[in-house]
Amino acid sequence: MTRPAAQLLIIGAGPAGCLAAATAASVGMTSLLIDPAPVPGGSLWRIGHLANWPGFPNGPSYARALGEHLAGLDGQCSYVQAQVVRVEAREDGVRAVLSDDTSVAGELLIAATGVHTAKATEVSWITCTELFPQITHASPADLGVRTVVLVGDRPLGTWLRTHPDADLKLTVCHSLGDTYKVEEVRTDPRVHLLPVQAVSVMGAGPFKVDVHRADGARETLEADSVLTNIGTVPACLPGLAVGTDGFCPPVAQHPRVITAGDLSARDGQRVATAAGRGADAALTLYHRFRRQAV
Ligand SMILES: Cc1cc2nc3c(=O)[nH]c(=O)nc-3n(C[C@H](O)[C@H](O)[C@H](O)COP(=O)(O)OP(=O)(O)OC[C@H]3O[C@@H](n4cnc5c(N)ncnc54)[C@H](O)[C@@H]3O)c2cc1C
């Protein structure tokens, strides 16, 4: 079964997808915005403190504003709550295949599925069987006295700034390669940084964390809670061209397809960049295909 067509299919309703939809509407194009989440906003819902997007103190306030704007577009943008499993592009149009085996057809397609968090089991220096919660999904109230954080990526700094009054002690096991990323939390008295070569986690709360430290020493930590603080990988869709760095560059795609936002490039993983690239993607497709038609 194929659902009703729209001129533009937009996969992913983060800032890139939402600004693509808003910009498409401004030049008379109809769009279907497809995302498994019940409301638009994408990663904005996870930003507790937003310092670089003037007018909005946090991500959810901007996500709500985007949702209101799209709802007011008077039928030019429809929201479909669904997961896309594959995209297809041919000379005469595009198709997005959904997880329920149905598909939607359109003339043009923007993929803006962002990035998603890698799992602890995918990190070469961590041995564990359990999938621990990512720190951005944890509430300080849920954590025990002794909390070990695995990996020194960026979400930790954002999370600590979001919970400035949380009285915690976090032992952050990180590789030497991530040292530059943990600099922003080094002076936070709640954080103990532990550079490591390898870590092995056993038990099920309390946990035993065997640490092979970067200086060669070994120690075993007891932890009430274990969280991950791992970086992200692009949420590529089958059917998109993928670059050597794992991202999906806009210029490598079929002429009817453009990627935008975090999915499109390692650089510029910011709200403003995603919004700008989403808007630019819609205008680029408009100029490429639809300028004479509307
Ligand atoms: C914790 C955290 C804090 C951050 N703090 C800041 C900050 O302070 N300042 C800043 O500028 N940036 C910050 N960022 C980065 C910013 O959120 C991203 O750069 C921006 O949201 C990227 O927008 P996007 O639209 O490309 O992707 P996203 O916002 O990630 O949206 C992608 C959307 O695609 C959907 N999707 C994924 N796969 C599929 C699929 N198969 N089918 C359909 N839909 C799919 C997802 O559900 C999601 O809604 C932060 C990010 C996080 C996670």
PDBQT file of the ligand as one rigid body, heavy atoms in Angstrom, charges set to zero:
ROOT
HETATM    1  C1  LIG A 301      21.990  16.347  25.144  1.00  0.00    +0.000 C 
HETATM    2  C2  LIG A 301      22.215  17.268  23.980  1.00  0.00    +0.000 A 
HETATM    3  C3  LIG A 301      22.562  18.589  24.230  1.00  0.00    +0.000 A 
HETATM    4  C4  LIG A 301      22.779  19.451  23.164  1.00  0.00    +0.000 A 
HETATM    5  N1  LIG A 301      23.058  20.754  23.449  1.00  0.00    +0.000 NA
HETATM    6  C5  LIG A 301      23.160  21.642  22.421  1.00  0.00    +0.000 A 
HETATM    7  C6  LIG A 301      23.350  23.027  22.683  1.00  0.00    +0.000 A 
HETATM    8  O1  LIG A 301      23.412  23.465  23.830  1.00  0.00    +0.000 OA
HETATM    9  N2  LIG A 301      23.436  23.862  21.612  1.00  0.00    +0.000 N 
HETATM   10  C7  LIG A 301      23.355  23.419  20.322  1.00  0.00    +0.000 A 
HETATM   11  O2  LIG A 301      23.408  24.235  19.403  1.00  0.00    +0.000 OA
HETATM   12  N3  LIG A 301      23.188  22.113  20.057  1.00  0.00    +0.000 NA
HETATM   13  C8  LIG A 301      23.081  21.211  21.055  1.00  0.00    +0.000 A 
HETATM   14  N4  LIG A 301      22.892  19.890  20.791  1.00  0.00    +0.000 N 
HETATM   15  C9  LIG A 301      22.905  19.438  19.383  1.00  0.00    +0.000 C 
HETATM   16  C10 LIG A 301      21.569  19.691  18.683  1.00  0.00    +0.000 C 
HETATM   17  O3  LIG A 301      20.531  19.127  19.449  1.00  0.00    +0.000 OA
HETATM   18  C11 LIG A 301      21.628  19.044  17.317  1.00  0.00    +0.000 C 
HETATM   19  O4  LIG A 301      22.715  19.558  16.589  1.00  0.00    +0.000 OA
HETATM   20  C12 LIG A 301      20.344  19.307  16.520  1.00  0.00    +0.000 C 
HETATM   21  O5  LIG A 301      19.192  18.906  17.229  1.00  0.00    +0.000 OA
HETATM   22  C13 LIG A 301      20.416  18.526  15.215  1.00  0.00    +0.000 C 
HETATM   23  O6  LIG A 301      19.211  18.672  14.542  1.00  0.00    +0.000 OA
HETATM   24  P1  LIG A 301      18.741  17.581  13.471  1.00  0.00    +0.000 P 
HETATM   25  O7  LIG A 301      17.420  18.030  13.008  1.00  0.00    +0.000 OA
HETATM   26  O8  LIG A 301      19.813  17.360  12.487  1.00  0.00    +0.000 OA
HETATM   27  O9  LIG A 301      18.627  16.203  14.286  1.00  0.00    +0.000 OA
HETATM   28  P2  LIG A 301      17.764  15.820  15.558  1.00  0.00    +0.000 P 
HETATM   29  O10 LIG A 301      17.343  16.995  16.346  1.00  0.00    +0.000 OA
HETATM   30  O11 LIG A 301      18.537  14.759  16.245  1.00  0.00    +0.000 OA
HETATM   31  O12 LIG A 301      16.445  15.179  14.937  1.00  0.00    +0.000 OA
HETATM   32  C14 LIG A 301      16.481  13.984  14.183  1.00  0.00    +0.000 C 
HETATM   33  C15 LIG A 301      15.073  13.416  14.126  1.00  0.00    +0.000 C 
HETATM   34  O13 LIG A 301      15.081  12.326  13.190  1.00  0.00    +0.000 OA
HETATM   35  C16 LIG A 301      14.210  11.329  13.688  1.00  0.00    +0.000 C 
HETATM   36  N5  LIG A 301      14.581  10.041  13.083  1.00  0.00    +0.000 N 
HETATM   37  C17 LIG A 301      15.723   9.328  13.289  1.00  0.00    +0.000 A 
HETATM   38  N6  LIG A 301      15.680   8.196  12.577  1.00  0.00    +0.000 NA
HETATM   39  C18 LIG A 301      14.486   8.203  11.909  1.00  0.00    +0.000 A 
HETATM   40  C19 LIG A 301      13.868   7.295  11.012  1.00  0.00    +0.000 A 
HETATM   41  N7  LIG A 301      14.445   6.141  10.666  1.00  0.00    +0.000 N 
HETATM   42  N8  LIG A 301      12.651   7.624  10.518  1.00  0.00    +0.000 NA
HETATM   43  C20 LIG A 301      12.056   8.787  10.837  1.00  0.00    +0.000 A 
HETATM   44  N9  LIG A 301      12.598   9.680  11.682  1.00  0.00    +0.000 NA
HETATM   45  C21 LIG A 301      13.799   9.389  12.220  1.00  0.00    +0.000 A 
HETATM   46  C22 LIG A 301      14.445  11.352  15.201  1.00  0.00    +0.000 C 
HETATM   47  O14 LIG A 301      13.325  10.773  15.872  1.00  0.00    +0.000 OA
HETATM   48  C23 LIG A 301      14.583  12.847  15.450  1.00  0.00    +0.000 C 
HETATM   49  O15 LIG A 301      13.338  13.429  15.777  1.00  0.00    +0.000 OA
HETATM   50  C24 LIG A 301      22.669  18.991  21.825  1.00  0.00    +0.000 A 
HETATM   51  C25 LIG A 301      22.323  17.650  21.579  1.00  0.00    +0.000 A 
HETATM   52  C26 LIG A 301      22.091  16.796  22.651  1.00  0.00    +0.000 A 
HETATM   53  C27 LIG A 301      21.705  15.365  22.373  1.00  0.00    +0.000 C 
ENDROOT
TORSDOF 0
